[in-house]
Structure formats: structure tokens, C-alpha cells
Amino acid sequence: MSRIDEHFHLYFAALDRAGQHDRCFLCRRTPADVKHFFGFDENGIALDAARYGLEDVVLMATDIMSYRGERPICAVCQINVDAIGILDEEAIVRRIYEQMATRREELWPEHPGPSIEG
């Protein structure tokens, strides 16, 4: 199988797993959103190339989304997960997820009061 065939196979298989939604499973960004986040247009060309004197800087499609996992994920979320791991904050993320899943009303009250720290 050629690289292009492999890429399309991974892409369409991921879309099948994700219900035909080409967006990050975690943050819901589309590939175009991810490119824009990193300062590139939809064609992968740097938006401010002339301003910063950038030459021959092009963002490749494979640099923004991964279709190899159970669901598509974007480079922004991967960087965030990498940072959480480097900072050894996985336990905090689990606690925040638990708060979001089970204590939504406390996090988003109708009439906000003081925040809970700790």
C-alpha cells in the first residue's frame, strides 16, 4: 500500500469511527481551525509570512490531525496532553474531569458565588 493509500485508509476509517465528523474528538476543532490556531491558512501557508520574513514555511496536513487512534485528535490537544504529562498533572486532570462530570451545577451555578480552591 502506498503512503497516500495508507493516509486515505486511516482518514476514512477514522471518519467512520467518528460518525463522519472531521474534527478533534476532544476540542471539536476542524483541521482548518487547528491550522488557524498555529497561524496558517487552510492551504497551510503562514498567515503572516511576509510580516515576519518567513520563506518556504508550509504546514503539512499530517502535522495538524492524527487519524490513527480511536477518534481523530488535533495537534493542539496532543500538545496539551504532553504538557500535562511533563508537568505531572494527570491526577489534577482526572479530578477536574470528575468535577465536570458529577458537579456541573457547582461549577456553573445560576448565581455565581465564591470559587472553591484546592
C-alpha positions as CSV (number, residue, x, y, z in Angstrom):
1,M,0.0,0.0,0.0
2,S,1.4,3.4,-0.9
3,R,1.7,6.2,1.6
4,I,-1.2,8.1,0.0
5,D,-3.3,5.0,0.1
6,E,-2.4,4.4,3.7
7,H,-3.2,8.0,4.6
8,F,-6.6,7.9,2.9
9,H,-7.3,4.5,4.5
10,L,-6.5,5.9,8.0
11,Y,-8.5,9.1,7.3
12,F,-11.7,7.4,6.1
13,A,-11.5,4.7,8.8
14,A,-11.2,7.4,11.5
15,L,-14.2,9.3,10.0
16,D,-16.2,6.0,10.1
17,R,-15.3,5.7,13.8
18,A,-16.2,9.3,14.5
19,G,-19.5,9.3,12.7
20,Q,-18.2,11.2,9.6
21,H,-17.1,14.2,11.7
22,D,-13.6,15.5,10.7
23,R,-12.8,17.3,13.9
24,C,-10.9,16.7,17.0
25,F,-12.8,14.4,19.4
26,L,-11.6,16.4,22.4
27,C,-11.9,20.1,21.5
28,R,-14.0,19.8,18.3
29,R,-11.6,21.9,16.2
30,T,-11.7,21.2,12.5
31,P,-8.4,20.8,10.6
32,A,-8.9,24.4,9.4
33,D,-9.3,25.6,13.0
34,V,-6.1,23.9,14.0
35,K,-4.2,25.4,11.1
36,H,-5.5,28.9,12.0
37,F,-4.6,28.3,15.7
38,F,-1.0,27.8,14.6
39,G,-1.0,30.8,12.3
40,F,-1.6,29.1,8.9
41,D,-4.4,29.4,6.3
42,E,-6.4,26.4,5.0
43,N,-3.7,25.7,2.4
44,G,-1.0,25.5,5.1
45,I,0.7,28.8,4.2
46,A,1.8,31.1,7.1
47,L,-0.7,33.9,7.5
48,D,1.9,36.5,8.5
49,A,4.8,35.1,6.4
50,A,5.6,38.5,4.8
51,R,5.4,40.3,8.1
52,Y,7.9,38.0,9.8
53,G,10.0,37.3,6.7
54,L,9.2,33.6,6.6
55,E,10.0,31.8,3.5
56,D,9.1,28.3,2.4
57,V,7.2,27.6,5.7
58,V,4.3,25.3,5.0
59,L,2.2,23.4,7.4
60,M,1.6,19.8,6.2
61,A,-1.8,18.2,6.7
62,T,-0.2,15.4,8.7
63,D,1.1,18.0,11.2
64,I,-2.3,19.0,12.5
65,M,-4.6,16.0,12.9
66,S,-4.0,12.3,13.8
67,Y,-6.4,9.8,12.5
68,R,-4.5,6.8,13.9
69,G,-6.3,6.5,17.2
70,E,-9.9,5.5,18.2
71,R,-11.0,9.1,17.3
72,P,-9.4,11.9,15.4
73,I,-7.3,14.2,17.7
74,C,-5.6,17.5,16.8
75,A,-2.1,18.7,17.4
76,V,-3.3,21.3,19.9
77,C,-4.8,18.7,22.2
78,Q,-1.8,16.5,21.8
79,I,0.5,19.4,22.9
80,N,-1.8,20.0,25.9
81,V,-1.7,16.3,26.9
82,D,2.1,16.3,26.5
83,A,2.3,19.4,28.8
84,I,0.1,17.8,31.4
85,G,2.4,14.8,31.4
86,I,5.6,16.8,31.6
87,L,4.2,18.8,34.5
88,D,3.0,15.6,36.1
89,E,-0.6,16.9,36.4
90,E,-2.6,13.8,35.3
91,A,-4.2,13.5,38.7
92,I,-5.4,17.1,38.5
93,V,-6.9,16.4,35.1
94,R,-8.8,13.4,36.4
95,R,-10.1,15.4,39.4
96,I,-11.3,18.2,37.1
97,Y,-13.0,15.7,34.8
98,E,-14.7,14.2,37.8
99,Q,-15.9,17.6,38.9
100,M,-17.2,18.4,35.4
101,A,-19.0,15.0,35.2
102,T,-20.5,14.9,38.6
103,R,-20.6,18.5,40.0
104,R,-21.7,20.5,37.0
105,E,-24.1,22.7,39.0
106,E,-21.4,23.7,41.4
107,L,-19.1,24.7,38.5
108,W,-21.8,26.6,36.6
109,P,-24.3,27.9,39.2
110,E,-27.2,30.1,38.2
111,H,-26.0,32.8,40.7
112,P,-22.2,32.5,41.0
113,G,-20.7,32.8,44.4
114,P,-17.1,32.5,45.6
115,S,-15.0,29.9,43.9
116,I,-13.7,26.7,45.5
117,E,-9.9,26.5,45.7
118,G,-7.8,23.4,46.4
